Amino acid sequence: MTFDRPDRLNALTYATYADLRDLLAEIEHRDDIRVLVVTGEGRGFCSGGDVEEIIGDLQGSDTRKLLEFARLTGSVVEGIRRVPLPVIAAVNGVAAGAGSVIALAADLRILAESASFQFLFTKVGLAGADMGSAYLLPRVVGLGRASEMLLFGDAVQPEQALSVGLANEVVPDSDLMTVTMEWARRLADGPAMAYGVTKVLLGRELDMDLASSIELEAHTQALMMTSEDHKEFYRAFSGKREPEWRGR
């Protein structure tokens, strides 16, 4: 999935948010998609909501309209976290505002050397907590670093992002999509059901105590042991060959 408004650094519109929400809802119920890659056309990943088409349009709006819009933006992040397949953000340039949170919501983030994150909500006079950023970011980089990023809204460069865990890997610009597609292909060719369940449990267990997590994992693993992929692993192991994963 590619953001394709390069002349506006892929700024988001109302329609874009709605399309993203609907796409993620559709993917959730399809079994022919194994991995989702999100990137941007041109020199930016996504610069956030379009200042004129959204921020300007919302000036003077009543509380109900503003709340509906805020919930719409949050539904995109919720969809990324809910969809039971790996999501990779290939961050090819600036990821600012809503763009930074969309990349944050991905399971894996590969950054080009020209990329940067900027959670700039406070710089426009809004709460630094937006679209789930105050929930997700501390769980990725820790409370102290998240507080710094969300309060100041300064640009986070690739090496800093890598050092605090906001990036999984930083690569030269020319290698971004090659490396991203290598990761995507590895996931697409693997046991998709196992990957999906792993993602779901990582999300569910964020707020659980250890005993509850262990019990949930025990029930899940017992079910996974009945899966076709697990049986295929044993057949392949016994036959000294590579498994043919079916995602079932």
N, C-alpha and C positions, 0 to 999 in steps of 0.2 A: 504494500500500500504506500503510495507516494503522494505527499502533499505537493500540489502543482500550481502554485501561484508565485513563481520565482521572482516576478517583478515587485512583489510585496513581501519578500522573505517568507512566503508561504503563510501569511497571516490568515487566521481562521475567521469564517463568517458564520452567521446563524445556520445556514444550509450545511456548511462543513461539519459543524458539531452534530447536527441531526443525522447527516449521512454516516458519520463515524459511529454514533450510537446504534443506528439501524444495522450497519455492517457487522458490528460486533455481536449484536443479538442474533443475526442470521448465522454467523460462523459458529456460534455456540451450539447450534442444532444440526451442523453438518459433520459428516465423518470422512469427507474427501479432502480436508485441509489438515495438514500436519503441523505447520508452523506459520506464524505471521511475522513478516518483516515490515517495519515502518521506517520510512526515510523521507527526505525532502528533495525536491528538484532545485537545481541551482546552488547558490552559495549559502543557503540556510536550511536548517531542519524545519523549524517553525518558530516564528517570532511572537506567537500568542494571538490573542484576539485582535482583530483589525480595529485600530483606534477610531477611525471615522465610522465604519459600518456597524460597529458594535458599541464602543464606549460613547461615541458621539450620539448615536441613536438612542442610547439609554438615558441620556441626560434628561432629567425631569420626569422619568417614568415612575409609576407608583410602585409600592412595595411588592404587590402581587406579581407584576411583570418582571421585576428584578429578581425575585425569588425563583420564578419559573426559569429564567435564564441561568441563574447560578446552579440550579438543579440539573439543567440540560448539560452544562459543562462537566459537572461531577459525574453524570451518567456515563460519559466517555471513559473516565478513569475507572469507574466501577466495572464497566464492561471489559476493559483490558485485564483487570485483575480476576474477573469472574470466568472469562473464556478458558475452557480447559485444554489449552494448548500453549506451547511456549511462544512468547512474543519477544522479538529482538528489535531494539531501536538502533538503527544505523545513523548516528548523529553526525551529519556531514557539515555542519556549520552552527550558527547560533541556535540554541534552544532556549527560548525566553518565555516567561510568563506561563501561559497554558501549554506552550510547547515543551517547556522544561518539565512540567508535571506529567505530560503524556509520555515523555522519554523515561521519567522516573518510574512510572507505572509498569513499564516493560519488565520482563523477567531478566533480560540481559541487555547491556548497553555497550556498544562498540563505538568508540569516538574517533573521528578523524583528528589529525593534529591541529586543524583549523577550527575545531568545534569549541563550544563553550556552553555552560549552563548559566542561566540568570533567572533566579526566582524574584522577579522585580516588582511584586505586588505592592510592597510598601512604597516603592518609588513613585507609584501613581496614587498614593494616598489610600490604599486598601489594605486589608489584613494580609499579612504574609502567609496566613493559613488559607489556602484556596484549593478547591478540587481534590481535597484529600492529602495535600502536601504535608500538613502538620502531623498526619498519621503515618504516611509512608516514609518521609525523609529521615526522621529519627531512627527508624528501624533499619535504614540502609547505612547511614553515616554516623549515627549516635546523636544524642540530644544536644551536646555542646556544638558540634559542627552544624547540625540542622538549625539551631538557634541563630548562629552566625549567618548562615546563608539566607534564612527567611527574614531576619531582622534587617540586615544591611542591603540585601538584594544585589550584592556585587557579583561580577562575572566570575565564574569558577572555570579555570583553564583545565585542559585535559590532564596534565600531570597531577594537579591537585585532586581532580575528580578520581583519578586512578588510585591515588594514595589513600583516599578515604573510603573507597569502595563504591563511589557513585558511577565509576566506569569499570567494566570488566576488562577492557583492553583498549589501548590507544594505538592507532596505526597511521601510516602516511595516508594523506588524502587519496592518492591514486590506488591504494590497496583496500580502501574501506569496503566497497561492495564485494570484492573478491573474498576477503576474510569473512564478511557477514554471510555470504552465500555458502561458504564452506561450513560455517557453524549451522546454518539453516539446513543444509543438505544432510549433515550428520544427524540432526534432530529428526528430519523428515524420514530418514531411512531407518530410524531406530524404533523401539517399542513405544509407539505413540500413546497407548493407554497408560503405560507406566509413567511417562512424562506428564501426562495430564493429571493423573492422580497425585503425583508428587507436587505439582504446582498448587492444586487445590488444598492439600494438607499444609503446605508452607503458609498459605494464606489463613487457613482456619486456625492453625496452632499459634499464631502470633499472640493471641490473648488468652491462651489456655494455660492452666498449670501443668506441671510435668506429668502427674498421674493421669490426668484427662487426656493428654497428648499420647501417652503410651497406650492407653486403652483404645483410643481412636485408631492409632496405627496398627494395633493388633487386629482389630476388626477389619480394617482395610486390607492388611496383608493376607489375612485368611481368605478374603474374597479374591484378591489378586492371584492367589495360588490356584484358583479354579479357572483362570483366564487361558485363552488359547495361546497367547504369547508365552506364558510360563511353561505350558506343556511343550511348545515348540522349542524353547530353550533346552529342555531335557532331551528331546529327540535329537536336536542338533548336537548336543554335547555327547550323547551316546553314539551318534553316527560320525563324530569327528568332522563336523562341517559347521559353517556359519548359519545362524538362525535366519529364517525368513519371517520377519516380523509382519504382522497383519493389523496391529493396533486393536486387537480384540481379546 
